[in-house]
Structures are given as C-alpha cells and as structure tokens.
Amino acid sequence: MTVQVTKTASDINEGINYLIDASKEDYAKTGSTSDDKKYTIKDGQKFMKIIRDNSVHAFIVKQDMYVARKNLHLKAGDVLKPASWRKPALNKARGNVLTGGYGMNWTGPLYLR
C-alpha cells in the first residue's frame, strides 16, 4: 500500500504536514480504525527528524547540501529514510516535501527499487 503525495508546499513545515497526512491515510488502508500514534518533529542542524511514536519515520533535508563521500546533491525538502535513530540513509532522496510527487507508506518513505 502506498499513498502518493501530489501537493506542493510553500515551506518545509507545510510539506511535512502533507507527508504525515499521507502516512495516516496509508495506515487507514490497513483496515485499522485510526492511527493514534503521535508524530513529533525534531529540528537538527542539517535535517528535521520526524518521529512516529518511538521510532524515526523520516528525515527531511533543511537546506541544499552536497555529500562529498557519496557524491550526492540533496535539495531542501528532500525526504530520506532513516539509517538509524540519529542518521538518515544517504543513498538517494525518496521525494521532496516541497514539490510533492512521491509515495509514502505508514511505515515511512519507500525503499529504492
């Protein structure tokens, strides 16, 4: 199951709200009555961490950056899967909360294909 986020956002916080709404919508497709998990947003130096209950749901890039060791250009608003509690997976962005057009599961961003 996947929900496609198609809305564009004027700022990262609005985009994060669309991402959380998509996650809740996808959870509703599982047949459960409601997603009563609490979503928390932690603001870090480079990334915003979205926490669903007690696990990391996704990381959002705060400003354009280049990761030299991975030869990876990231744009503000890029959605990254968590690699651990403290670090995002720096292999590829799963979408962008500012531009929309990405898929989201209730468990977090989609895996790479």
C-alpha positions in Angstrom: 0.0 0.0 0.0 1.2 3.4 -0.9 -0.3 6.9 -0.9 1.0 9.3 -3.5 1.7 12.8 -2.2 0.8 15.2 -5.0 0.5 18.5 -3.2 3.3 21.2 -3.4 4.2 23.1 -0.3 5.3 26.7 0.2 7.6 25.7 3.1 9.1 22.6 4.7 6.7 22.5 7.7 3.6 22.5 5.4 5.2 19.8 3.3 5.9 17.7 6.5 2.2 18.0 7.3 1.3 16.6 3.9 3.8 13.7 4.5 2.2 12.9 7.9 -1.3 13.1 6.4 -0.3 10.7 3.7 1.2 8.3 6.3 -2.1 8.4 8.3 -4.1 7.8 5.1 -2.0 4.8 4.2 -2.4 3.4 7.7 -6.2 3.7 7.3 -5.9 1.4 4.3 -4.7 -1.4 6.5 -8.2 -1.7 8.0 -7.3 -0.3 11.4 -9.7 2.2 12.8 -7.2 5.1 13.3 -3.6 6.0 13.5 -3.4 7.3 17.1 0.4 7.4 17.0 2.0 10.7 17.9 4.1 12.4 15.3 6.9 14.6 16.6 9.3 16.8 14.6 12.8 17.4 16.0 14.8 20.2 14.4 18.5 19.4 13.9 21.4 21.3 12.3 21.1 19.7 8.8 17.9 17.6 9.0 14.5 17.6 10.5 13.6 14.2 12.1 10.0 13.0 12.0 9.3 10.6 14.8 6.2 8.4 14.8 5.5 7.2 18.4 9.0 5.9 19.4 10.7 5.3 16.0 12.2 7.5 13.3 9.7 7.9 10.5 11.8 10.0 8.1 14.4 12.7 7.8 13.9 16.0 5.8 16.8 18.0 4.5 16.7 21.6 5.8 18.9 23.3 3.1 20.7 22.3 -0.1 23.8 20.3 0.6 26.4 18.2 -1.1 27.6 14.9 0.5 31.1 14.5 -1.0 31.8 10.9 0.2 28.6 9.8 -1.5 28.8 12.3 -4.5 25.2 13.2 -3.6 23.4 16.5 -4.1 20.5 17.0 -1.7 17.9 19.7 -2.0 15.9 21.4 0.8 12.8 19.4 1.5 14.3 16.0 0.3 12.8 13.0 2.1 15.3 10.4 3.4 14.8 7.1 5.0 16.3 6.6 8.5 19.5 4.5 8.7 19.4 4.7 12.4 17.9 6.8 15.2 20.5 9.6 14.6 21.3 9.3 10.9 19.4 9.3 7.6 20.3 6.9 4.7 22.4 9.0 2.4 21.9 6.9 -0.8 19.1 8.7 -2.5 16.2 11.0 -1.7 12.7 9.3 -1.7 10.9 12.5 -2.7 10.7 16.2 -1.8 8.1 17.7 0.5 8.2 21.0 -1.3 7.5 19.6 -4.8 5.4 16.6 -4.0 5.1 13.6 -6.4 6.4 10.9 -4.1 5.0 7.8 -2.4 4.6 7.3 1.3 3.8 4.3 3.4 2.5 4.4 7.0 5.9 2.9 8.0 7.9 5.7 6.3 9.4 6.5 2.9 9.5 3.9 0.3 12.6 1.7 -0.4 14.6 2.2 -3.5 13.7 0.0 -6.5 
